[in-house]
Amino acid sequence: MKELEAGFKDAKRFKLITGWKSIDNIAFYTKLGYGMYKIEDYDAKDKMVFMEKINIK
């Protein structure tokens, strides 16, 4: 992720989506500075977590 972000230094924010049951993914992205901004139903059983990180220079 850090290499990907480094390739887009002028980006104002980075966004990603992961499943709400993916606790390890959410913890990993949180440690990298991402925060949840929306949870949306995917289907009757699953939800998607939308996360973003503001690129402060």
Helices and strands as residue ranges (DSSP letters): H 2-6, E 13-19, H 23-31, E 35-41, E 47-54
